[in-house]
């Protein structure tokens, strides 16, 4: 495999050809950083204003597919420590990170910690590479997968274990509010959902106009919860890219393609990408909440006047191989699973 970007990017004065993306994909147009991305106060969800929060959250899913949450209950010191641990990991000597640097596309142990550059589907190919390194591993409820997590920094497993537990709790709150907003039965999403940590490290880049941290895509999971400190995230709104300004101690939440299926097309997954900058590296902590098994339109949302728009499919067996095989993972990723009108 090619060397990790974090091992050698600091010595570059120019973006190498391997990381210069096609002209049509480059971030050429000026992008406005907006402050009107919905902000949901989860602290109000357990009080008299719960119905208001439900409406706000559903509207955010409908109109943006992205929002930020505040008063979520995750301790700030834990958020800071998790970010510190990940930054320390990506700063480790190359030899120490090599244990986890595997061919993600061919790795059969999906639960194990895997470190790769660019993206899993472009891994070690002749295609262009994005300006990022990725550490990915499962975060199971029983904690048995911790033995496959990095052991350095020494506190990694303790900190990320606690962090994963908190983010699982937050995900249940968000999905519970979403189910309520869609008119689904209480506990609709309370099945054994999967959880994965996907942490991106984007080193400072000599020329951000030639590359991207990651190209435009929709996520393959139910929801993603992102912790970020440095600007770089952009979303596609009304066919125009807009920048998401980070809010201190907030999380960004976005819906994935399975939510479109579950909602029978009422909600969409919005394309997003990450741009780089010349002065700061950027580390983002992504928590992916994944379907356990079968994905299909919720029965409460289909009927004679609202027939199902999608077929039932197995997320891991049917959908993920298709998703990873696509060079572009916008809404077209759901095309094979749509029911013809």
N, C-alpha and C positions, 0 to 999 in steps of 0.2 A: 504494500500500500504506500501511497505518497506520505511524506512527512506531515505531521499535524501543523496547521497554520500557526498555532500559538508557539510552535518551537522555533520558527524562523522569520516570521513576518516583521519583527522589530528591526531587522537588518535591511529591509527592502527600501529602496528609494522610488520604485515604480511597481505598479501592479503587473505581475507576470502574465504572459499570454494565457496560461492555464486558467486564470481567474478573471479574464476579460470576457464578460458575457456578451451575447449577440446584441447588436445595436438596438434592435426593436425592444429589447427587454431592459435596457439601461435607464436609470432614473434621470432622464434628461429634462423634463419639465419641472419648473418650480412647484413645490408642494407646500400648501398652507398648513401650519400647525394650529389646529383648532382647539378651542376650549369648551365646545358644546357637546362633546361626547357625553352621553348620560352618566350621571353619578348616582348610584343607589346606596342609600343608608340602610345597611342590614340591621343596624341597632334598633330600628323601628319595627322590625318584622315580628317581634314578640309582644307588641303592645297594641294600643287602640288604632294605630296607623297601619296595621298589617295590610288591610285591603288596599290602601294607597300604594304601599310598597309593591304589592302584587301587580297592580296596574302599571306602575312605572317600569317594573322589570319586564313585563310582557311587551310593553311598548318599545323598550330598548332592544329586545330580541327582534321585534318585528321591523323596526325602522333602521337599526344599525347592525344588529348581530354582534355588537360590541358594547361594553359599558365598563365603568370602573365601580368598585365597591369600597365603601369606607365603613368604619365601626363594625368590622367583621369578627372581632374577637381574637384574632391571632396576635399574640404578644409581639410588640414591636422589637423587643430585644431578640426574640427568636427569629424574626424576619431578617434582622441585621446579621445575626450569627450565621444563618443559612447562606446569605449572600457572601459573607466573608469566607466561609468554608469552600464554597464553589470557586471563588476567585483564587484562593490558595491552591485548590486542586489544579486549575488550569495554569498556574504559575510553577508547578512542580517541574523538576528536570525531566527531559524527554525520556530518559531511561525508566523513571518511575511511572510515567504515564503509559509506557509501552505495553505493560501487562494488560491494559484494558483496550488498547487500540486493535480492534479486530475488523474483519470484513463484515460490516453490519448487514449487508444484503444477503450473505450466505450463512450468517450465524444461526444455528439451530436452537440455541438456548436463549429464547426471547426474554427470559427473566433476568439474565445476567447483565451486569454493567458493561456497556459497550461504548467505546470512545471512537469517534470517526470525524472526518473532515468533510465539509460541504453538505452532503445529504446522503441518506441511505440508498436512495435509488440511483444516484449518480456515482456511487462509491467506486473508486478505483477504475473508472472508465475513462474514455477519451473525450467525454463531454466536458463542457466548461464547469468550473467549480465555483461555489458560492464562498463568500468571505466569512467563514465561521468554522468552529469546531463544536462538536456536540457530545455530551455525555448523557447516556440514556440508560435507564434501568427500571424494572418494575418496583412497585411499592405496595406489596401485598398486606392485607389486613392482619394476617397471622405473623408477619414479621420474619418468616423463615428465609426470605430472599436476602436478608441483610448480609448474610455471609458472603454474597457475591458482590457487595458494594465495595467501593474503594476503602482501604484501611488507612489511607493517608490523604489528607490530614487525620491525625489520630482520633479526633472527635467527630469525624464525618458521620459515622453510623448513628451515633447518639443524637446529634443535632438534626440530621435529615430524617431520622426516624420520628422524632417529635414533630418536626415540621410537616411530614407527610400525614401524621395523624390529625393535625390541625386543619390541613387543607382538605382532608377527607370530610371532616365535620362541616367545613364551609360549603363544600360541594353539595352535601345533603340538604343544607339550608336553601341553596340556590335552586336545586332541582325540585325541592318541595314547593317553593314559591312558583316555579314554572308550571308544575303540574296543576297547582291551584288556578293559575291564570288561564290555562288551557281547558279547564273544566274536567280534568281527569281525577280519578279517585285518589284519595289520600294514600300516600305510600307507593304511588305508581312507579317511581324510580328507585324504590327501596329494595332492589334486587342486589345480587352480588356483583357489583360493578367493578371493573378493573381500574387500576390506578398506576400510572407510569410517570416518572420524572424525566423530563427532557429539557436539559439545561444547555443553552446556547452561549458560546463565547465568541464575540466579534472583536478581534483586535483592531486597533487604529489602522486606518487604510491610507496609503499614499495618494490615491485618487478615487474618491467615492463615485465619480461620474462613470467609471468603467466597470463597476461591479455592484453586487448587492450582497447583503448579509444572507438573505434567502429570498428567492423569487416569489411572485404572487401565487398563493395557494389557499385552499380551504382545508381545515383540519379534518381528520378522519374519525375523530372521537365525538362523544356527546358534547362536552364542554371542556374548555381549556382555561385554567386560572394562571395568570402570569404576574410575576413580580419583576419589576423593572425599575431602574434608577436613571438611566441615561436614555435620552430620546433616540428613536430609531424606528419604532413601529409605525406603519402606515396601513390604512384600510381603504378599500375601494368603495366609495359611496357615490351613487348616481354616476357611475362610470368615470369617476375622478378620484385620484389618490389624495387622501388627507392624512395629516400627521396626528398621532395621539400623544399629547403632552403628559408625561408621567406625573402622578400625584403622589407626594410623599406618603408612605405607609398604606397606600391603596393597592388593590389588585385589579388587573384588567381581566375581564371575563369575555370569552367569545364562544359562539355556538359552532358546532361541527356539523358535518354532512348528515350523520344519523338523526340529528334533531329535526332536519327537514323531513325525513321519512316519518319519524314518530308523530310529528305535527301534521302529517299528510299535506305538506306543502305550505302550511300557514306561516312557518318560520323558515328563513333561509340561512345558509352558512355564507358568511361574507369573506371574500378574498382579502388577504393581507400579505404584507411583505416587510422586510427590514432593510433600511439603508444604513450605510456606514458613515464614519466621520474621520477626519484626519488627526484629531487631537486626543480622543478618549477611546479606550476599549469599552465594550458594553457586554455585560453578562445579564441574561434574563433567565429566570427560573420558571419553567413551564410545568404545571401539573395537569396531566391528561386524565380525564375521567372517561373510561371506555365502556361500551356495552359489554355485557357478560356473554351473550350468545346470540339470540335471534333479534333482528331489528325489523320492525314492521309498523305500519300506521296504527296508532292507538285505536282500538275498537270503538271508543266513545266518540271518535272524530270522523267516523265513516258511516255512511248510510245510503239509502236510495238516492237522495239529493246531493250527496257528497261521497261519491265512490272512491275507493282507495286509488291513489296515484302511483303507489310503489308496490312492488312485490316484496314478500317476506324473504329475508336472506340471513345467512349466518355471517356475522361480522368478521370473525377471524378467518373463516374458510373461504367465503365467497367474496367479501368486499375488500379486505386488506390486500390480497395479492393483486387485485385489479387496480386498487388505488396506487400501490407502489410501482406498478408497471407503466403508469401514465407519466409522460413528460410534463404535461400541464395538468394540474389537479384543481381546476375550478369546478363549476357545477357539472361539467361534462362527466365527472366521475360517477354520477348517479344515473347516467343515461341507460346503462344495461339493466338497471333495476326499476325503470319506469314502466308503468302499464300503459300501453298504447290506447289512445282515446278511441 
